[in-house]
Amino acid sequence: MTPAPVPAAVAPTGGPTPHPDARTRLARLLADDPSADDVLARWDRWGFDLIVALDSLYPGTDVMANVVDLLAAGHANRPDHLRARDRDRLLSPDWFQRPDAVGYAAYTDRFAGDLNGVAARIDYLSELGVTYLHLMPLLEPRPGANDGGYAVLDYGRVRPDLGTMADLACLSRKLHEAGISLTLDLVLNHVAREHAWATAARSGERNFRDYFMVFDDRTEPDRYEASLPEVFPDFAPGNFTWDDDLAGWVWTTFNSWQWDLNWANPDVLCEFVAIVLNLANQGVDCLRLDAIAFLWKRLGTNCQNQPEVHTITQALRAAARIAAPSLIFKAEAIVAPDALVAYLGRGPRAGRVSDLAYHNTLMVQVWSALATRDGRLMAEALSHFREIPTTTAWATYLRCHDDIGWAVDDADAVAVGWSGSGHRAFLSDFYVGDHPASFAEGQAFQEDPATGEKRVSGTAASLAGLGRARSALQRRLAIDRVLCGYAMIMGFGGIPIIYMGDEIALLNDDDYRSEREHADDSRWLHRPKMPWQVVAQLSEEDSNAHLMYAGLRRLIRTRARLESLHATVGTQVYSTSNPAVVRFVRRHPAGDVVQVYNVSDRAVSVPAAEVNGHYTGLVYDQLSEATVPTVAGSYVLAPYATLWLTDPPA
Ligand code: GLC
């Protein structure tokens, strides 16, 4: 197969739209709907993106008519309060880019028992400053091992012990009232082996067999395997699984019971249009496109980041814009920088695909800088990022529910005088605590014996050394290390996402080893249960939880009032003459900001002229709310010090 052509861009306004019959069909289906005019106006704005994408993916099929029917049905089921939200969000499309936007990610059961329990904790989230809540997979998964819910059995049902769809709709409404948006995962690369589509395929229904990638013998799988990496080599080697019922090899990128979908089949796309609109109609504001990079397979490639992945996203997004426009998409693509920016749109897809994407490089570089006490590699790695569309933003994070893979580019490492493989092996050892200079306490995930590289699990506080701290000084350093990392992800612009428990300095949870379904997956080490008794004691001023919480709150509050942290502009990252000091520069019409970070555990100094550069007036630190003194023309920075410098307040 040759790569699909990138759909040409044509301005959505002006000029005739192809498929005039599709608009007529939509108008007819909406004839009795009081907001038909709104929907048709949105068709005129986004229908073109949909048409171009569907024509390119599925030429010569009747998928367009089916999708139009789904849009009409999806809109018909949209409750009035969400139609009102659609209007509000169309007027404030930058809601997720604003400096007061702060995310929080948690498993429902581990955070609060069930969905009603989450509703009862809204005050806690609001107090912290959270405006965006990502509840980890909560749709009904397969019984037994299910990859933390990423093996969905039924997209129309909530996991029974967490509640019902009605509870979900009720929770989203309460969150909205508190100014918090709701994000859920959309697992669209694969379904559980027990999902109804897979069951039908296994019972011999040909059209459902076509929902998956099934091969009668090893010929094709072997040809694909020649260029395919393995995601879980330890517990799920290979990318294909033999299934007796299918009498064939089914594509399984992840676990053997997660069956990859065949997105070349337009019926799969239609199923997901319906799923997306149904979730949007429960009040979900953002869908995290899980493992989106893997959606389209092409022989001779690693079957990631294929152009069709973006065309599929464009189709789903355009569909949502028409029927439920307050919904946005967040790409989970843990891929190299050039491939990553495409998820926010490059060329004709700029502004037409995901609204948010995880900034994996920033996360890795923060941990790398903290381990080496050196910010030069970070500056090098981030200097290659292209600009992203001004309508999109990064989702920044210090930890998430997954392992950290040491995605350090060889050329970047060489540029600062290091070796890529050497540095990746160093970070692997460092963060599992096997290096003499290490402060960290992580565990390996999927070790690669050939390279010595280990992906790493562990909570932010444990990776930063809080569990190993033996003195008051070490304890303070560990907390400040985490806060320095959080300052970077909060100062960068975009929506910073706090992983549950980081705000109270939760340490690793070794109990996962005693749970049969989790024991072989060390990622459960950093998915602890929320200890609410610790929250109840947050006022104990010298506790780890208090220090961390107070530090994070200060960052969040400061950030919220700095208009110049709005994600419309990007951040440039520079090293300085002191390797331990990194400088983030944000040039914004609302006021420039220069941020300074000491990534080391020593006090260091750096010439003020170098920090401020052209911005000589930026001497006021917004975090400490004071003008920063210089000593003999230099700033003296305490271990892990963070300055967000602006013009002094008027
Ligand atoms: C994503 C999830 C990860 C999961 C994988 C397969 O990468 O973040 O937890 O294992 O997809 O669904």
Residues whose N, C-alpha, C, O or C-beta is under 5 A from the ligand:
A	BS01	GLC	D147 Y150 F254 D290 A291 D402
